Amino acid sequence: MNNCEGCDLDSRSEAGLCRVQLASDGLPIMCVGAWAENKHYYLNRYCDMFAVGTKNKWPRRYYIDLFSGPGLAINRETGQEADGSPLIALLRPFTDFVFVEANPESLEALKMRVKPLLDGRHVNFILGDANDTLSDIVKNVRQQGSLSLVFADPFTVQLKMRTVQWLANHFRADILLHFPYGTYLRRVLTLTNLGEETITAIDEFFGDTEWHKLRSLRPNPHAYLELYEDKLHELGYMTGDNYPRMANSRNATLYYLVLASKDELALKFWKSANEIGPEGQRTLF
């Protein structure tokens, strides 16, 4: 397949779906940049270590995707299709799956793609904003004898800290989080004036207004990542030192992946998942 002719960011729907073409299976597909391949590389490695490394201790191993998308993505630079996070997880020995998606078109496409891969395993689909469907999520997860991996990969700051807190209080789970450093925060926080809606969204992302003080000091942008990490620590999570950096073709940082867990074994898994990068090089931290 060649490049998506005529494809650019303006050709995506609000939910990130390509509006130039459908996927090779005739269903809607997510439009992504080349850096998504690196994100999926790290998710792939961690899912493998998590699902295999915990199966002897935890009879039920849940994969919970809070921003699932349609399950298939297309690289708008090369036109190549690749599995999205739900299909990556389905190739690993999880026993149960919960897929949350706010866009009905994406969710219907995901249902079609997931069906052939279930092999008798249990799956629940939830239509709605992940921040507003927490009661539905918990109804579909058996707490006794279960361990969950939660993947939260929104476009910007859609994941609210109250949602992360709720997960900390209700689940035995590792959470792999998208921290929108360059795709949103670095760009927005340099603006002179922020609208009320933007301020509220960032307040809810960090869980309070402490980031306002940082903004007035104009610190190194990494200070916002440290602040977010501190908020996770306050909830009882450990985060380790490994933050894979997703960058564009100009090597500008777009976002980081942050693992939050209450189990040191998870941090060891995450460190191992990061030791070799997508190009096969060994990573130094």
C-alpha positions in Angstrom: 0.0 0.0 0.0 1.3 3.5 -0.9 1.0 6.7 1.1 -2.6 7.8 1.8 -3.2 10.2 -1.1 -4.6 13.4 0.2 -4.2 12.4 3.8 -3.4 15.0 6.5 -4.5 15.9 10.0 -7.5 17.8 8.5 -8.7 14.6 7.0 -9.2 12.9 10.4 -12.5 12.9 12.2 -12.7 14.3 15.8 -12.2 10.7 17.0 -9.0 10.4 14.9 -10.5 8.2 12.1 -9.2 8.5 8.6 -11.7 10.1 6.3 -9.7 9.5 3.1 -10.2 5.7 3.0 -11.4 2.7 4.9 -9.1 -0.1 6.1 -8.4 -3.1 3.9 -11.2 -5.0 5.8 -13.7 -2.3 4.8 -14.0 -0.8 8.3 -13.0 2.6 9.7 -9.4 2.9 10.7 -7.4 5.3 13.0 -5.1 7.8 11.3 -1.7 8.0 13.1 1.8 9.3 12.7 4.9 7.1 12.4 5.6 7.4 16.1 2.6 5.3 16.9 4.7 2.3 15.9 7.1 2.9 18.7 4.3 3.3 21.2 2.8 0.0 20.1 6.3 -1.6 20.3 6.6 -0.8 24.0 3.0 -1.8 24.7 3.6 -5.1 22.9 6.6 -5.8 25.0 4.9 -4.9 28.3 1.7 -6.8 27.5 3.8 -9.9 26.8 5.8 -9.6 30.1 2.7 -8.8 32.1 0.4 -11.5 30.7 3.0 -14.3 30.7 4.8 -13.3 33.9 1.6 -13.1 36.1 -0.4 -16.1 34.7 0.7 -18.6 37.3 -0.3 -16.3 40.2 -3.4 -14.6 38.9 -6.1 -16.9 37.3 -7.8 -13.9 35.8 -5.8 -11.3 33.9 -7.7 -8.3 32.6 -6.7 -5.9 29.9 -8.7 -2.7 30.2 -8.3 -0.1 27.4 -9.9 3.2 28.3 -9.5 4.8 24.8 -9.7 1.8 22.6 -10.3 3.3 19.1 -11.3 1.0 16.2 -8.5 -1.6 16.8 -6.6 -0.9 13.6 -4.4 2.1 12.6 -2.9 3.4 9.4 0.4 5.3 9.2 -0.5 8.4 7.2 3.1 8.8 6.0 3.5 5.2 4.6 -0.1 4.0 4.2 0.8 0.8 6.2 -1.8 -0.7 8.5 -1.0 -2.0 12.0 -2.8 -3.4 14.9 -4.0 -0.9 17.5 -3.7 -1.5 21.3 -6.8 -3.8 21.6 -5.6 -6.2 18.9 -2.1 -6.2 20.4 -3.5 -7.2 23.8 -5.7 -9.9 22.2 -2.6 -11.7 21.0 -1.4 -12.1 24.6 -2.7 -14.5 27.2 -5.1 -12.2 29.0 -8.2 -14.0 30.1 -10.6 -11.0 30.0 -10.9 -7.7 28.2 -12.8 -4.4 28.7 -12.8 -2.0 25.8 -14.0 1.6 26.4 -14.6 3.9 23.5 -16.5 7.2 23.2 -17.1 7.1 19.5 -19.8 4.7 18.3 -18.3 4.2 14.8 -14.9 3.2 16.3 -16.5 0.9 18.8 -18.6 -1.0 16.2 -15.5 -1.5 14.0 -13.6 -2.8 17.1 -16.3 -5.3 17.8 -16.0 -6.7 14.3 -12.2 -7.0 14.5 -12.1 -8.5 18.0 -14.6 -11.3 17.4 -12.2 -13.7 15.5 -9.5 -13.3 18.1 -11.3 -14.0 21.3 -10.9 -17.8 21.3 -13.5 -18.3 24.1 -12.2 -15.4 26.2 -14.5 -12.9 27.8 -14.9 -9.3 26.5 -17.0 -6.3 27.4 -17.5 -3.2 25.2 -18.4 0.0 26.9 -19.6 3.0 24.9 -18.8 6.3 26.6 -16.2 8.6 28.0 -13.8 6.6 30.2 -14.1 9.2 33.0 -17.8 8.8 33.1 -18.2 5.0 32.7 -16.2 3.8 35.8 -19.2 2.1 37.4 -19.7 0.1 34.1 -16.0 -0.9 34.1 -16.0 -2.1 37.7 -19.2 -4.2 37.0 -17.3 -6.1 34.4 -14.2 -6.9 36.4 -14.1 -9.7 39.0 -11.9 -8.4 41.8 -11.1 -11.8 43.5 -8.1 -13.5 42.0 -7.7 -10.9 39.3 -5.0 -8.5 38.1 -5.5 -5.8 35.5 -3.4 -3.9 33.0 -5.1 -0.6 32.2 -4.0 1.3 29.1 -4.9 5.0 28.9 -3.9 6.5 25.6 -6.1 9.6 24.8 -5.2 12.3 22.3 -4.5 15.0 24.9 -5.5 15.5 28.5 -8.8 13.6 28.5 -7.9 11.3 31.3 -8.8 13.0 34.6 -6.8 12.5 37.7 -10.0 11.6 39.6 -10.3 8.6 37.2 -6.7 7.5 38.1 -7.6 7.9 41.8 -10.7 5.8 41.3 -8.7 3.1 39.7 -6.2 3.2 42.5 -9.0 2.7 45.0 -11.0 0.0 43.2 -8.5 -2.1 41.2 -5.4 -4.2 41.6 -3.9 -2.9 38.4 -0.9 -1.5 36.6 -1.7 1.6 34.5 0.2 2.5 31.4 -0.4 6.2 30.8 0.0 8.7 27.9 1.6 11.9 29.2 0.9 14.5 26.4 4.1 16.5 26.8 4.6 17.9 23.3 1.3 17.1 21.7 -0.6 19.3 24.1 1.0 20.7 27.3 4.2 22.3 25.9 2.3 23.9 23.1 -0.7 25.1 25.2 1.1 26.3 28.3 3.3 28.7 26.3 0.2 30.6 25.2 -0.3 34.0 26.8 -4.0 33.5 27.6 -5.8 30.2 28.2 -9.5 29.8 27.9 -11.6 28.7 30.8 -12.3 25.4 29.2 -8.6 24.7 28.7 -7.7 25.6 32.3 -10.5 23.3 33.6 -9.3 20.4 31.4 -5.7 20.8 32.7 -6.9 21.2 36.3 -8.7 17.9 36.0 -5.8 16.2 34.3 -3.4 17.0 37.2 -6.1 16.8 39.8 -5.6 20.3 41.2 -4.3 23.8 40.4 -0.6 23.3 41.3 0.4 23.5 37.7 -0.6 27.2 37.7 2.4 27.9 39.9 4.7 26.1 37.5 3.4 28.0 34.6 4.1 31.4 36.3 7.7 30.3 36.9 8.1 29.1 33.3 10.2 26.0 34.2 11.7 23.4 32.0 8.7 21.6 30.5 9.9 18.3 32.1 8.8 19.8 35.5 5.2 19.1 34.4 6.0 15.4 34.0 7.6 15.4 37.5 4.5 17.1 38.9 2.3 14.4 37.3 4.5 11.7 38.7 4.2 13.3 42.2 0.4 13.1 41.8 0.6 9.4 41.1 2.9 8.9 44.1 0.3 10.6 46.3 -2.2 7.9 45.1 0.2 5.2 46.3 1.7 4.3 42.9 5.3 3.8 42.1 6.5 5.0 38.7 10.2 3.9 38.2 12.5 5.9 36.0 11.6 4.6 32.5 9.6 7.0 30.3 9.8 6.0 26.6 9.8 9.1 24.5 7.6 9.3 21.4 9.1 11.7 18.8 8.2 13.0 15.4 10.3 12.9 12.3 12.2 16.1 13.5 12.9 14.3 16.8 10.6 16.7 18.7 9.1 15.0 21.8 5.4 14.3 21.4 4.6 12.4 24.5 5.9 9.9 27.1 4.6 6.6 28.4 4.4 6.4 32.1 3.8 3.1 34.1 2.1 3.5 37.4 1.9 0.4 39.7 1.9 -0.6 43.4 4.0 -3.6 42.7 7.8 -3.5 42.3 7.6 -6.5 39.9 5.7 -4.4 37.4 8.5 -1.8 37.5 11.0 -4.6 36.7 8.8 -5.7 33.8 8.6 -2.2 32.5 12.3 -1.6 32.8 12.9 -4.8 30.9 10.4 -3.7 28.2 12.4 -0.5 27.8 15.9 -2.0 27.7 15.8 -2.5 23.9 14.3 0.2 21.7 12.3 -0.2 18.6 15.4 -0.1 16.4 17.0 -2.9 18.3 19.4 -0.6 20.2 20.0 -1.0 23.9 18.6 1.9 25.9 20.5 3.9 28.5 18.5 5.7 31.3 
